[in-house]
Amino acid sequence: MIIHLRKTELGITLNGSLAYTTRIISAGDVLSILLSEDVSSENIVPVPMEIDIVYEDEDMMVINKAAGIPVHPSQGHYDNTLANGLAWYFREKNEAFVFRAVNRLDRDTTGLLLIAKNMLSGAVLSSMVSQKTIHREYMAVVSGLTEEEGTVCRPIARVDGSTIERCVDPERGEYACTHYRRLAYDEEKDCSLLLLTLDTGRTHQIRVHMKYIGHPLLGDFLYNPDYRFIKRQSLHSCRLSFTHPVTGASMEFSAPLPEDFYFLSPLG
């Protein structure tokens, strides 16, 4: 961001005059910072898409992502991602768009996704992720009757020979910790609704940890392809809380369970 400011005309001024970052500021000085982005992400094709925007201001937006939508363009997904839909949204508003997703959700995971709208909010929110001050809660439907609550602390690594699949691996894995609490149990279908929080954010962490303890997520094509009750992995990002990256205000958002979770008798 400092490099960007140095390359921006009048990016850093002190009392109306161009200033270097080495200048010492005194009481009464007026420091002005100009963050300007006029060029959109070049490789993201704008595509019309219905987007459920939960909240938006000049610094960030919170989206309730639908199932089946990848977040980022990748091999095989060039024009059907959330990034494509947002590129269209901002083009219609005649605003430059650089895609900055703060948290990540798998293609079939629904729920709250945080997007930074400028360089400053992106830097602050990324730092908050590293410092674990952005709090996320998930809901999932898993096979069987779980304990009322529990914690899984097992290291996760990539499966040998696979580009996407993960597994618990005490020797090669990175530390990962998942907490869960059972909210409901459907005796007829033998599955539990869980509320989960993460101490870490490893790829597929909830999916891998739940399979490891014998309660895999329903509808998970990688770890438990059981599609009797739901056609995609039963994982939903339901709550997000953090402080605003610019104003410092407390922010909290929630997203209701998607319709395809309501096959559970306790919910229906």
VENKA-V338550 format. One line per field, one symbol per residue. burial: b if it has 24 or more other ideal C-beta (glycine too) atoms within 12 Angstrom, else e. A space follows every 10 residues. Layout:
burial=???
This chain:
burial=beeebeeeee bbeeeeeeee eeeeeeeeee eeeebebeee eeebbbbebe bbbbbeeebb bbbbbbbbbb bbbeeeeeee bbbbbbbbbb eeeeeebbbb bbbbbbbbbb bbbbbbbbbb bbebbeebbe eeebbbbbbb bbbbebeeeb ebebbbbeee eeeeebbbee eebeebbbbb ebbbbbeebe bbbbbbbbeb bbbbbbbbbb bbbebbbbbb bbbbebeebb ebbbbbbbbb ebebbeeeee bebbbebbeb bebbeeee
